[in-house]
Amino acid sequence: MTTPVLEGRGLSRKFGFVSALDEADFEVFPGEVTALIGDNGAGKSTLVKALSGSLALDSGEIFFEGQPIVLSSPSQASLLGIETVYQDLALAPHLTPVQNVYLGRESMSRGIAGRLGFMNVPEMTNKSREAFEDLGATVRSLTAPVGSMSGGQRQAIAIARAVHWANRVIFLDEPTAALGVRQTKNVLDTIRRVRDKGIAVVFISHSMPHVIDIADRIQVLRLGTRVANITNSGTTMEELVGLMTGASTRTTP
Amino acid sequence: MNTTTEPELGKETSAIEAIRQKEKWFTRIVKMQAFQIFLVLLVLVVVFSLLAPDTFAQFSNLRLVVQNASILAVLGVGMTYVIITSGIDLSIGSVLVFSGVVSAIVMRQVGGDNWGVAAIGIAVSIVLGILWGVLNGVLVAKAKVPPLIVTLGSLGMALGGAQILTGGVDLRDVPSVLTESIGYGNVFGSIPLISVIALVVIVLGAIVLHRTRFGLHTYAVGSSEEAARRVGVRVDRHLIRIYALSGGLAGLAGILSLSQFSTTAIAGQSQTNLNVIAAVVIGGTSLFGGYGTIFGTVVGLFIPAVLQNGFVITGVQPFWQQVAVGAVLIAAVYIDQVRRSSTRRGNSQKNRKWPIFGRKSPPQ
């Protein structure tokens, strides 16, 4: 069995008296789509935040390609090639798609101009365009503010940004929640393309048909603990719902 | 208009435009609020020139208008940055006075009337301005006190400090090397030196804002602090730098004012902050952050300046200027509101903050 690219063991985190994560395990493998499912309050978002460096843990270990690491900030996760697309997308509405893709990681001009803070706009524009085209993303303008674009387009930009920078793991928190039928299909196709590049995709969703459609592996969280880690073959919706609600149990690897 | 010029908008494949970007450039300029307000300014200049061709439309008069707007322009550059981050800096007028007062005291203590003394005075004034700005910035970014309150507080502290230091009596001994050069000196024949200094600040301010990473982060922080933070922009440090920039420019304005008026003019800056904020907003910079230009601010400064000058020359009671500027100001913010709600279709209001009062959603 291959080494997981990212692995959490015994992750715990309390908010006051509430255990959001209680000795949860989690692992993702390169070139796989891992669906992370669970009822509301099961700890999905807490787990993602912990594994993407946005939230500190009370206890537990995180391994990156087999090595133990401490993730203290999202930028540190980014350096390791771990990117997250948040549910609210986290785009700056007044900036253009190109500026959003490169914000915080601008490519600077060569030589003295770069030292003075001037950016290499042509390079950023070309690379962003490539990133959008790679995804087959519909971005109508590279120069208009993203706030003026539709939900589907902004989603595409956020995903393209994550794909552009991630080379190990991408977390997608409810990427299809706000989308129409057509955009949803685009996002699912995108996820497959990203997986085929050898990147691990973690897909968080409440939509069981999408999960069954796309996931290679399904991990179920309930009350802060992983209650199932199954490969997606012949899995049924009833089975998943049963696992999420605790009506049935199955803890085979 | 967009829908008629872009017939293939509905296509869902790779619809990235490349060819149309050049022609859109022109449309974008025309749509800019700064450009529209520039047309208003042109109309004002033309109207006053027709009404008073022998007085208003003279080089000497226009030179005077430009000279009087120079100090406000220096302050306006800093204020534009601050407002783009969805902040506000009410303290600039007081920081100007405080820096000027301490600078005047230091120059008097050092003694003499040469460029060495003047250089010390200039440095003291700018450094003090930066320090006030850093104080504002730290309180805004780290202590999370709303900028309106922070800078209202430092407004009082700086002005009070200046009055304590002087006993409320203006200092009038300013080295003549300063008054004769920066104060009323000219370059290239009859271009006021103070206006050239302001122009340099404007050009540098515009280049940094529109072309550099510093500028991009300024827009990003104002557009969505959370989005900027998540991609690794050091938001707190950037805000501190922005307020330090505004304070530093107020310090520079302090030495310019000292040179121009040969006095610390402690009581003379009580309206400065509001005039500068009005200019920035008239120029199309959004109080909600994320949007604005230095060009707009400069145009926004000249609207009140030209109105004032034109009304005096054409014999209208100059008090009408305040009425007119007030109306223009409200119109400018109204246009910004309309533009914002039309460009933000479907966008969540959650992350927006009503800038003056902290983090509430703006009233709709």
Interface residues (C-beta under 8 A of the other chain):
Chain A: S54 S73 P74 S75 S78 Y86 D88 A90 L91 A92 P93 H94 L95 Q99 N100 L103 G104 R105 E106 M108 L116 G117 F118 M119 R129 F132 E133 G136 A137 T138 V139 R140 S141 L142 T143 P145 G147 S148 S150 G151 R182 N186
Chain B: E6 L9 E12 T13 S14 A15 I16 E17 Q21 K24 R28 V208 R211 T212 R213 F214 L216 H217 Y219 A220 G222 S223 S224 E226 A227 A228 R230 V231 G232 V233 G289 G290 Y291 T343 R344 R345 G346 N347 S348 K350 N351
